[in-house]
Each structure stands twice: as C-alpha cells, then as structure tokens.
Amino acid sequence: MHREARPKTPARLTQMIRLVASLGGFLGRKSDGDPGAKTIWIGMQRTMDAAFMIQAMREDS
C-alpha cells in the first residue's frame, strides 16, 4: 500500500490479515477486535483486482 522498502523478515499472519481486511473496510480501531469474514473476503477481492491490473499493465508494455 505504501512505497517502502521490503522488510527483512516477513510479516506475521495477523498483520497480513489486517492489511487485507483494511482494503475491505476494516478500520482497526482499538475496540474493533479482529476482522470478520466479510471484510477479509472483500479485501481479497480488491487485492486480486489490483494484481490483475498490475499484470495487465506489465503485458501492455
């Protein structure tokens, strides 16, 4: 999401789930708890859309 250098160690699963869920509308406030299945599902759909767009842009050039 942000242009930063890749970390030396991979992100934990909970961090990745929260990143994907944030694309699905999860706000991640202190009292929100863990993201639900619907926000994770929507986030995965948006992630796949972005991946398809990147792939299409690479094929055009």
Steps between C-alpha positions, in 0.01 A plus 500: 500500500786734575828536315740369759793263484413136558555388858780254573257263673158413357190643664309291749175342389291726723664807346429376148139419585453851640661656189270305268198571721581872492443488124159353579405780736645384832605805701717329762403717794598388849152376591419339161640155566599272216369548146208289388467266206316755284765772533776247430308371196449850359866581567607186313284602203663844493845340529424276202372800302826683567705194403308463172552869424873478562520190281307673221722808517813286479368314196426826315853635529 
